[in-house]
Amino acid sequence: MKPQMSILQIRLKNCIQTILELEEDMDEQIGGRHFNNEISTLKTYLQQVDSMILAEADVRRLEKATAIFLAELRLPTIDRPQKRLLQ
């Protein structure tokens, strides 16, 4: 039986997934290819979060860093139309 994730693990996963969800937007808006190594590293960490022992202060620091990173990106995602093709 797989142990249940802690709240800290869930919060860290949320930070990483939030950044990874912006990968396509970063590619389009700021030439995200410059972040290929970092994106790859985040994907690896995401797979390892379940086995990490985390401290509240560390997760809080990573949440703050994620918020700052997102603010600095300033990607225009809210008002942009969806790129999906409806059939």
N, C-alpha and C positions, 0 to 999 in steps of 0.2 A: 504494500500500500504506500502510495506516494504521500509524503508529509505535506500538510497545508502550508501555503506561502504566508509569510508574515506580512503585516501591514507595510513595513519598511521595504520589503521586496516588491510589493505591489506598487508602492510609490516610485521606486527606482525604475521598475519596468515601464511605468507610465512616462517618466522623463525620456527614457531611451526611445520608446515607441513614438512619442510625439516628434522627436527629431527625425526619426527614420521615415515617418509619414510625409515629411517635407522634402525628402530626397529628390523627387521629381521636380518640385517647384524650384529647388536650389539649382538643379541642372539647367532649367529654363531661364531663371532670372539672373543668376550670378555665376554661371559656369561651374556648377557643383562638382565637376570632374576634379577640381582642386581638392575636394573633400573625400575622394574615393577611399583613401587609407583610413580616414577617421570613420566613415560610414561602415566600412568593413569591420573595424574594431568594435564599433557599437553593436553591430549584429552579433559578433562573437560574445560580447558581454551580455547581451540580451539572453542568449542561450544559457549563460552561466549564473544568472541572477538567482535562480531557485536554490543554488547551493551556497550562496554567499551569506556570511554573517555580517550584518550591517548595524551601524550605530545611528541613532536619531540625528546627531549633529552632522554626520557625513551625508545622510540622505537630504537633510535640510539644505546643506551647502550645494549639493548637486541640483536640487530643485531651483535654488536661486540662480545658479549658473545657467540652467536651462532657460529660465525666464529671461535672463539678460541676453542670452544667445538669440532667442526668438525675437526679442525687442530690437536687437541690432540688425536682424535679417530684414525686418519690415517687408515681408513678402505680401503682395496684394492678393490674398487668398479669399477674403470675405466677399468682395464685390465682383469677383471674377466669375463668369458663367462656367457651368460644368462642361467638361470636354467629352461627356458621354454621348454616344450615338444611340438614339432610341430607335428600335425597330418595330 
